[in-house]
Amino acid sequence: MYQLTAVYAHPGDPEAFVAHYRDKHAKIAAQLPDVRFYDWHVCESLDGSTPAYFLAAIVQWDSKEAAVASLGSGVGQQAVADMANFAEAGCEMHFGEVTVVVPATNA
């Protein structure tokens, strides 16, 4: 598996950010070709302090080649263009091969 981890800086208007991400951006990202896994969450800290990032998203594909093709697709370009509509505070994207230590199971 190959993974994109996107972490977003704290926005000026957190409620508007989450509304746009949930109602628009996540729906675009969910349509990326050949995605095997996609999730996102608003970041928290266990001690109640402000976390380093506001929101994190994880997207996985079978391979780096699949990720590159998916992100270069029309939907990928749409997702990148949409970031200008809500991610004004900034976003870091990290890419890499996934090493599974504890596999997911059906509970």
Beta strands, then each sheet from edge to edge (+ up, - down):
strand 1: 2-8
strand 2: 37-42
strand 3: 55-61
strand 4: 91-97
sheet 1: 2+ 3- 1+ 4-
end
